[in-house]
Amino acid sequence: MKPFLQDALATSAAMQATLLELSPTLEKLGQAMFDCWGRRGKILTAGNGGSACDAVHLAEELSVRYIKNRRALAAVALADVGAITCAGNDFGFDSVFQRQIEALGNPGDLLVVFSTSGNSGNVIRAVEQAKTQQMKTAAFIGKDGGKLRGMCDFELLVPSPLTARVQEGHLLLYHTLCEWVESRL
């Protein structure tokens, strides 16, 4: 196992070294979240597979707590199995987040999406729908950013070709975001 762990640690360290340049964007995203909550808005999150887990994880860290007990912050993951399977069956899988945003999103709300490739059709359509509803958008993306690159108001690109390293980078970024948010409450 030793070479595998050494390789994983080396590629993770190389990925992490690239994240520091995202600090200004991360802080701007945090401020946009506070602006959203200040207007009684909410954060919606979305993603597929492991990225869906990240979307749920971020929403629960915000709505419940990260490290300290503090007031709850409005954040909802678009992960309702009934809504996803209904929209997928009736409108196609590319519409599963779009329909929920159409129902739940308001001007001034903020959509945060996760996509390691940046090419998920349903995530791209979610961003497009959010923009039509005058929502702010943020993308946690990886690799070269894919089709999502340049589409969102805030972009956090982890430039690793390895999905696992991208997800590790996303986790570190949104945990740091949660810590920054809680430090300001």
C-alpha positions in Angstrom: 0.0 0.0 0.0 2.9 2.4 0.7 3.4 3.5 -2.9 -0.3 4.2 -3.4 -0.5 6.3 -0.3 2.7 8.1 -1.2 1.3 8.8 -4.7 -2.0 10.0 -3.3 -0.3 12.3 -0.8 2.0 13.7 -3.5 -0.8 14.4 -5.9 -3.0 15.8 -3.1 -0.2 18.1 -2.0 0.3 19.3 -5.6 -3.4 20.0 -5.9 -3.7 21.8 -2.6 -0.8 24.1 -3.6 -3.0 25.5 -6.4 -5.9 26.3 -4.1 -4.4 29.4 -2.4 -5.0 31.5 -5.6 -8.7 30.8 -5.1 -8.8 32.7 -1.7 -10.2 36.0 -3.2 -13.0 34.2 -5.0 -13.8 32.1 -2.0 -14.1 35.3 0.1 -16.3 37.0 -2.5 -18.5 33.9 -2.6 -18.8 34.1 1.2 -19.7 37.7 1.0 -22.4 36.9 -1.6 -23.8 34.3 0.7 -24.1 36.9 3.5 -25.7 39.3 1.1 -28.2 36.6 0.1 -29.1 35.8 3.7 -29.3 39.5 4.5 -32.2 39.7 2.0 -33.8 36.7 3.5 -32.7 34.6 0.6 -31.4 31.0 0.5 -28.5 29.0 -0.9 -29.5 26.1 -3.2 -26.9 23.4 -3.9 -26.7 20.7 -6.6 -24.4 18.0 -8.1 -24.3 14.4 -9.3 -22.9 11.4 -7.6 -20.0 12.4 -5.3 -20.7 16.0 -6.2 -24.3 15.5 -4.9 -22.8 14.4 -1.6 -20.7 17.6 -1.6 -23.8 19.6 -2.3 -25.7 18.0 0.6 -22.7 18.3 2.9 -22.3 22.0 2.2 -26.0 22.7 2.7 -26.1 20.8 6.0 -23.0 22.5 7.3 -24.7 25.9 6.6 -28.2 25.1 7.8 -27.3 23.2 10.9 -23.7 23.9 12.0 -20.1 23.5 11.0 -18.0 23.9 14.1 -19.8 26.1 16.5 -23.5 26.5 17.5 -24.9 29.5 15.8 -28.0 30.6 14.1 -29.2 28.4 11.2 -28.5 29.7 7.7 -30.9 29.1 4.8 -29.3 26.4 2.6 -31.1 23.5 0.8 -29.6 20.7 -1.3 -31.6 19.9 -4.4 -31.4 16.2 -3.5 -35.0 15.1 -2.9 -35.2 11.6 -4.4 -38.9 12.1 -5.3 -38.3 15.4 -7.1 -35.3 14.0 -8.9 -37.0 10.8 -10.1 -40.2 12.6 -11.0 -38.5 15.3 -13.1 -36.1 12.7 -14.6 -39.1 10.5 -15.6 -41.3 13.3 -16.8 -38.8 15.8 -18.3 -35.5 13.9 -18.6 -32.4 13.7 -16.4 -31.1 17.1 -17.7 -34.1 18.8 -16.0 -33.9 17.3 -12.5 -32.3 20.5 -11.0 -33.8 23.0 -13.4 -37.3 22.1 -12.3 -36.5 22.4 -8.6 -34.9 25.8 -9.2 -37.9 26.9 -11.2 -40.0 26.0 -8.2 -37.8 27.2 -5.3 -35.4 29.8 -6.7 -36.1 33.5 -6.2 -34.2 36.6 -7.4 -31.3 37.2 -5.1 -30.9 33.5 -4.1 -27.6 31.8 -4.7 -27.1 28.5 -6.5 -23.9 26.6 -5.7 -23.2 23.6 -8.1 -20.5 20.9 -8.0 -19.2 19.2 -11.0 -15.8 17.5 -11.2 -15.8 17.6 -15.0 -17.9 20.8 -15.5 -19.8 19.0 -18.2 -22.9 17.7 -16.4 -25.9 18.6 -18.5 -28.3 18.8 -15.6 -25.9 21.1 -13.7 -25.4 23.4 -16.7 -29.2 23.6 -17.2 -29.5 24.4 -13.5 -27.1 27.3 -13.8 -29.0 28.6 -16.9 -32.3 28.4 -15.1 -30.9 30.2 -12.0 -29.7 33.0 -14.3 -33.1 33.4 -15.8 -34.5 33.8 -12.3 -31.9 36.5 -11.4 -30.1 34.2 -9.0 -26.3 34.4 -8.4 -24.4 31.3 -9.3 -21.2 29.6 -8.1 -19.5 26.5 -9.5 -17.0 24.2 -7.8 -15.5 22.6 -10.8 -12.4 20.5 -11.7 -10.1 19.4 -14.5 -10.2 22.1 -17.2 -13.7 23.4 -16.0 -15.5 21.9 -18.9 -18.6 23.7 -20.3 -19.4 25.3 -16.9 -16.1 27.3 -17.1 -17.0 31.0 -17.3 -20.8 30.5 -16.8 -21.0 31.4 -13.1 -20.6 34.5 -11.1 -18.1 32.7 -8.8 -15.9 29.9 -10.1 -13.7 27.6 -7.9 -11.7 25.5 -10.3 -9.5 22.7 -8.9 -7.2 22.0 -11.9 -6.5 18.3 -11.3 -7.1 15.6 -13.9 -8.0 13.2 -11.1 -11.6 13.2 -9.9 -10.6 12.1 -6.4 -8.2 15.1 -6.0 -10.8 17.5 -7.4 -13.3 16.3 -4.8 -10.7 16.6 -2.1 -10.0 20.2 -3.2 -13.7 21.0 -3.2 -14.1 19.6 0.3 -11.2 21.7 1.6 -12.6 24.8 -0.2 -16.1 24.5 1.1 -15.0 23.6 4.6 -12.8 26.7 4.6 -15.9 28.7 3.3 -18.0 27.4 6.2 -15.2 28.3 8.7 -15.0 31.8 7.3 -18.8 32.2 7.4 -19.0 31.1 11.1 -16.1 33.4 12.0 -18.3 36.3 10.8 -21.4 35.4 12.7 
